[in-house]
Amino acid sequence: MKYHGCQSSVSFREGDSRKQVLRVYNARYLLMVVLLLVSGGCSRSLDEPLRVGSNIWPGYESLYLARSLGLYPKQSIHLVELPSATTVIQAITTGALDAACLTLDEVLAARARGVDLQVLLVMDVSAGGDVLLARPPIQSLDQLRGKTIAVENTAVGAILLDGALQTAGLQPEDVILKFAGVDEHESVYLSGTVDAVVTLEPVRSHLLAQGAIQLFDSRQIPDRIVDVLVARHEVTTGYGPRLRELVRAHFAALAYRHGHPEDANQRTAPIYGVRPEQMKNLFEGLEIPDLAENRWLLNGDPPPLEETARELIVVMHRAGLLRDGVKISGMIEPDFLPAESL
């Protein structure tokens, strides 16, 4: 699959502290997470806002930019930043969220557990944004044998690690895994307790500035890490107009960023804990499908995204991420895409 993206280099000031940013971030959203999870079992009224959650990943930036620009009403669509992909998955699984930004493999894993999620939109494809970084003097993947690797206990981490180990001719038992959330990646690496880390932006850029060596990235496993917007099946009817509004706002925000990049950077940089001029660096390694590409991906018999999902299921079974079959017919719903170009 081919998508449009942007490429750039990165330069962080000495003393920038992602750890400090994340500490403030986690404190801010701890209460929100608790409230979401507690509310998961409560009955819903359509007078309540559509609850949409995501972790802080550059591919989801359009929704936060849309919020800042007022492209959807905050009183009817409630967008929440959560600390990790694990928290997002837990919240939408329990029904504490109506919609969420997830990777396609996370959607497949949830559907295997009986959570009926429908894909409404492809937000981005990782083409270098997810990486494996190592501590010098490690210079090659085969030197990871016997080493300790920090990785988030999610499907994305496992898929990238699976690709790296296969490339190196290593088996999972040849390395020592230390599970750590993405909010811990920088601190655990800098503490010296691990030899390598499977991580993503903006942690990637910060650790490269600290001397880490990039050994592997998602360009070497093309089309396996795909980010999508999903909704629980039971909310797609009652909340259909708001979901369409949200999807439309995503494309409107992409258009705004293209025409007004400096203002867009000013608006969303605080969410990512970087300076506005560094925002462009976060999109390195991401390919962002436009509306025409989304129509192509989500339509057809079968849709191209369904073919990608079938290939991904094979990889997930090999990595031990899936044990049962996954029903993917009816998973992709293109009707929420805008009918006209924005």
C-alpha positions in Angstrom: 0.0 0.0 0.0 1.2 3.5 -0.8 0.4 6.6 1.3 1.4 10.2 1.6 3.6 11.1 4.6 6.3 13.6 5.6 9.9 13.1 6.5 12.3 15.2 8.6 15.1 15.0 11.1 15.1 15.7 14.8 17.1 17.8 17.2 16.2 18.0 20.9 17.7 20.6 23.2 20.0 19.2 25.9 18.0 18.9 29.1 14.6 18.2 27.4 12.9 15.7 29.7 10.2 13.5 28.3 10.1 11.7 31.6 9.0 15.0 33.4 6.4 15.7 30.7 4.9 12.2 31.1 4.9 12.4 34.9 2.7 15.5 34.7 0.6 13.9 31.9 -0.1 10.7 33.9 -1.1 12.7 37.0 -3.5 14.8 34.9 -5.3 11.8 33.4 -5.2 9.3 36.2 -8.6 10.5 37.5 -10.0 10.5 34.0 -9.0 6.9 33.5 -10.6 5.8 36.7 -13.8 7.6 35.9 -14.0 6.1 32.4 -13.5 2.6 33.7 -16.0 3.0 36.5 -18.6 4.3 34.1 -18.1 1.4 31.6 -21.1 -0.6 32.9 -23.5 2.2 33.2 -26.5 2.6 30.8 -26.0 5.3 28.2 -28.2 8.1 27.0 -27.8 9.7 23.6 -27.8 13.0 25.4 -24.3 12.0 26.7 -21.3 12.9 24.6 -19.6 10.3 22.3 -16.6 9.1 24.3 -13.4 8.8 22.2 -10.0 7.8 23.5 -6.5 7.5 22.4 -3.0 7.3 23.7 -0.5 10.1 22.7 0.7 9.0 19.2 1.5 11.5 16.4 -0.8 9.6 14.0 -3.8 10.7 16.2 -2.8 14.3 16.3 -5.5 15.3 13.8 -8.3 14.7 16.3 -6.6 16.9 18.9 -6.0 19.6 16.3 -9.7 19.3 15.3 -10.7 19.8 18.9 -8.5 22.9 19.2 -10.0 24.4 16.0 -13.6 23.7 17.1 -14.2 21.4 14.1 -16.5 19.3 16.2 -18.6 20.3 19.2 -17.0 19.4 22.5 -20.3 19.0 24.2 -21.2 16.1 21.9 -17.8 14.5 21.3 -15.5 14.0 24.3 -11.9 13.3 23.3 -9.7 11.9 26.0 -5.9 11.3 26.0 -5.0 8.2 27.9 -1.6 7.1 29.2 -1.1 4.0 27.0 -2.5 1.7 24.4 -3.2 -0.8 27.1 -5.5 1.6 28.9 -7.3 2.5 25.7 -7.9 -1.2 24.9 -9.2 -1.8 28.4 -11.5 1.2 28.3 -13.2 0.3 25.0 -13.4 -3.4 25.9 -15.3 -2.6 29.0 -17.5 -0.1 27.2 -16.0 2.9 29.0 -15.3 4.3 25.5 -17.5 4.4 22.5 -14.8 4.8 20.0 -11.0 4.8 20.0 -7.8 5.0 18.0 -6.1 1.6 17.9 -3.7 -0.3 15.8 -5.3 -2.9 13.4 -3.8 -5.8 15.3 -5.3 -4.5 18.6 -8.7 -4.4 16.8 -8.2 -8.0 15.7 -7.2 -9.1 19.2 -10.3 -7.4 20.6 -12.6 -9.0 18.1 -11.1 -12.4 18.9 -12.2 -11.7 22.5 -15.7 -11.0 21.4 -15.6 -7.2 21.3 -17.4 -6.1 18.1 -15.3 -3.2 16.9 -15.8 -1.6 13.5 -13.1 0.2 11.5 -14.3 3.6 10.3 -11.1 5.2 9.1 -7.4 4.5 8.5 -5.5 7.2 10.4 -1.9 6.4 9.6 0.5 3.6 8.6 3.8 3.3 10.6 6.7 3.4 8.2 9.6 4.0 10.6 7.7 5.5 13.5 8.0 2.3 15.6 11.6 1.2 16.3 14.0 -1.0 18.2 16.8 1.1 19.7 19.9 -0.4 21.4 22.6 0.8 23.7 26.1 1.1 22.4 28.3 -0.9 21.8 25.5 -3.0 20.3 25.5 -2.3 16.6 23.5 -5.1 15.0 20.4 -7.2 15.7 22.3 -10.5 16.2 24.2 -8.9 19.1 20.9 -8.8 21.0 21.3 -12.5 21.9 21.1 -12.8 25.7 20.3 -9.1 26.1 17.4 -7.5 27.9 14.8 -5.7 25.8 12.1 -3.3 27.2 8.8 -3.6 25.3 5.2 -2.6 26.0 3.0 -5.6 26.6 0.9 -4.9 23.5 0.4 -6.4 20.1 2.4 -3.5 18.4 5.4 -4.1 20.6 5.2 -7.9 19.9 4.9 -7.5 16.2 7.8 -5.1 15.8 9.9 -7.4 18.1 8.9 -10.4 16.1 10.0 -8.8 12.9 13.4 -7.8 14.4 14.1 -11.2 15.9 13.1 -13.0 12.6 15.5 -10.6 10.7 18.3 -11.5 13.1 17.6 -15.2 13.1 16.8 -15.2 16.8 14.0 -16.8 18.8 12.1 -15.1 21.6 13.9 -17.3 24.1 17.2 -15.9 22.9 16.5 -12.5 24.6 15.2 -11.4 28.0 12.0 -9.3 27.8 11.2 -6.6 30.3 7.6 -5.3 29.9 7.3 -1.6 30.4 4.7 1.0 29.3 5.7 3.6 26.8 5.6 6.2 29.5 8.5 4.2 31.1 10.6 3.6 28.1 12.9 6.6 28.4 13.6 6.2 32.1 14.1 2.4 31.9 16.6 2.9 29.1 18.5 5.7 30.7 18.6 3.8 34.0 20.9 1.2 32.3 18.7 -1.8 33.3 18.0 -2.8 29.7 20.1 -3.1 26.6 17.5 -2.2 24.1 13.9 -0.9 23.8 11.0 -1.3 21.4 9.5 2.2 21.3 7.9 5.0 19.2 7.8 8.8 18.9 8.5 11.0 20.6 10.6 8.7 22.9 12.5 7.5 19.8 13.8 11.0 19.0 14.8 11.7 22.5 16.8 8.5 23.0 18.5 8.9 19.6 19.7 12.3 20.9 21.0 10.4 24.0 23.2 8.1 21.8 20.9 5.1 21.2 21.4 3.1 18.0 18.4 2.4 15.8 18.6 -1.3 14.7 15.1 -1.9 13.3 12.0 0.0 12.4 8.5 -0.5 10.9 9.7 0.2 7.4 11.1 -3.3 7.4 7.7 -4.8 8.1 5.5 -2.7 5.8 1.8 -2.4 6.4 1.8 -4.4 9.6 1.3 -1.5 12.0 -1.8 0.4 10.8 -3.7 2.8 13.0 -7.4 3.1 12.7 -10.4 4.8 14.2 -12.9 2.2 15.5 -16.3 2.3 17.3 -18.2 -0.3 19.2 -20.8 -1.8 16.9 -23.7 -0.9 19.3 -23.0 2.8 19.1 -22.6 3.1 15.4 -26.4 3.6 14.9 -27.3 6.0 17.7 -24.1 7.9 17.6 -23.7 7.6 13.8 -24.1 11.4 13.1 -21.4 12.2 15.7 -19.1 9.6 14.4 -19.4 11.0 10.9 -18.8 14.5 12.4 -15.6 13.2 14.0 -14.3 11.5 10.8 -15.1 14.6 8.8 -13.2 16.7 11.4 -10.1 14.4 11.0 -9.9 15.2 7.3 -10.6 18.9 7.9 -7.8 19.0 10.4 -5.4 17.4 8.0 -6.3 20.1 5.4 -5.7 22.8 8.0 -2.3 21.4 9.0 -1.3 21.4 5.3 -2.3 25.0 4.9 -1.3 26.4 8.3 1.5 24.2 9.7 2.9 26.8 12.1 -0.5 27.4 13.8 -1.2 23.7 13.9 2.1 23.1 15.6 1.4 25.8 18.2 -1.9 24.3 19.0 -0.9 20.6 19.6 2.8 20.8 20.7 1.9 20.9 24.4 0.1 17.6 24.2 3.3 15.9 23.0 5.6 17.7 25.3 7.7 19.3 22.6 8.3 22.7 21.2 6.1 23.8 18.2 9.1 23.7 15.8 9.7 20.0 16.8 6.2 18.9 15.9 7.2 18.1 12.3 9.7 15.6 13.6 7.0 13.5 15.2 5.5 12.7 11.8 8.8 11.2 10.6 8.0 7.6 9.8 4.3 8.1 9.4 2.2 7.8 6.2 -1.2 9.5 6.4 -3.9 8.3 4.0 -6.1 11.1 2.6 -9.8 10.7 1.9 -9.3 9.2 -1.6 -6.9 6.6 -0.2 -9.3 5.8 2.7 -12.1 5.2 0.2 -9.9 2.8 -1.7 -8.7 1.0 1.5 -12.2 0.6 3.0 -14.2 -0.3 -0.1 -14.1 -3.2 -2.5 -14.7 -6.9 -2.5 -12.8 -7.5 -0.4 -11.5 -4.1 0.7 -7.7 -3.8 0.6 -7.6 -3.2 4.4 -9.3 -6.6 4.9 -6.5 -8.3 2.9 -4.0 -6.5 5.2 -5.9 -7.8 8.2 -5.7 -11.4 6.9 -2.0 -11.1 6.4 -1.7 -9.6 9.9 -3.6 -12.5 11.5 -1.0 -14.9 10.1 1.8 -12.8 11.7 -0.1 -12.6 15.0 -0.7 -16.3 15.2 3.1 -16.9 14.6 3.9 -14.4 17.4 1.5 -16.0 19.8 -0.8 -13.0 19.9 -3.8 -14.9 18.6 -4.9 -18.4 19.4 -8.4 -18.5 18.0 -9.9 -17.4 14.7 -11.1 -13.8 14.1 -14.2 -12.9 12.2 -13.3 -10.0 10.0 -16.4 -9.9 7.7 -18.3 -6.8 8.6 -15.4 -5.3 10.5 -14.8 -2.5 7.9 -17.4 0.2 7.6 -16.7 2.8 4.9 -20.1 4.6 5.2 -18.7 7.0 7.8 -16.3 8.6 5.3 -17.4 12.0 3.9 -19.2 11.7 0.6 -17.4 14.8 -0.8 -13.8 16.0 -0.8 -12.9 18.6 1.9 
